[in-house]
Amino acid sequence: MEVCIDSVESATSAENGGAKRLELCSNLLEGGTTPSIGMLLVIKRYVTIPVFVMIRPRGGDFCYSDTELQIMKEDIVSLKKAGADGFVFGVLSDDGSVNADTTSALLSVVRPLPATFHRAIDMTSDIHKSLQTIIDMGFERVLTTGGESSALEGAPVIKEMVEMAADRIVVMPGGGIHERNLDRILKITGAKEFHGSAHSSQPSKMKFRKQGVTMGSKLSPPEYDFKVTNPNRVSCLVALASNIWETD
């Protein structure tokens, strides 16, 4: 199990629950963006499992400007020096295909570390063709919902991707995975890795709470409630997956 996290507490909780790898992001509400170097440095002091870092300069689409690509390159260089164990990223062209030139250029900066092509593949015009492009570039794994809003909805397509990938790349389902659907997703897809947040709500420690004022847009989350990875949920998901794989 890979757990996506955005805090030190979530990182330690994920490891304590039995996760084998972390995906470190900021702004999980936007699908994850590049975290700070400080966040990576502190997390590396408290966990021993690999920490893969998201490289995404903003939310929204994956068609980036030249300056955004420069930022992504510099972030890889800096976070690599700070101890990242791998990276998660992807770039698309405006026609909905994988931008092989720019993605390969970033991949060359990442090496020799491993890389995951993230859910940008779910926004491509042809997910099977995109998977082949990603395989040809040499990514170690790809995170996907099978082109749907959740891994359960996209499970039939993920199955096709797993079969197409064979042993050339790891196809990792992620998106909306929880205790009530993990068994179906893994049995349908045949995947041997999966990705989730396994978080629970945690109340703020603030005693005084200013009402009617938010720090973000009108669609911002509550100011006095936030999500943290729950080690018990991680343990449950790891156990469920282990039982399924053992019976296989």
Number of C-alpha atoms within 10 A of each C-alpha: 22 24 27 28 29 25 20 20 14 24 29 22 25 32 23 15 21 21 23 16 20 28 23 30 24 22 14 15 10 10 14 21 21 22 21 15 17 11 16 22 14 12 20 20 9 13 17 12 17 18 25 24 31 27 25 27 18 16 14 9 12 23 19 18 9 10 9 14 19 14 15 20 18 14 21 23 15 14 23 19 10 15 16 22 19 22 24 25 23 26 25 22 15 13 10 19 20 27 19 19 13 17 18 17 12 22 26 12 14 21 12 9 15 16 23 26 24 21 22 23 28 19 18 21 14 14 22 18 14 21 22 16 16 24 18 12 14 16 20 16 21 25 25 30 24 29 21 16 13 16 28 24 16 20 25 15 21 30 21 14 24 20 14 15 17 10 9 15 21 21 30 26 31 26 22 17 21 19 14 9 13 21 17 13 24 24 16 15 23 19 21 17 17 24 23 22 27 27 22 13 11 13 12 12 9 8 7 6 11 10 7 5 9 13 9 10 7 8 7 10 13 12 15 13 12 13 17 21 28 22 22 16 20 27 20 16 26 20 14 15 21 14 12 16 15 7 6 8
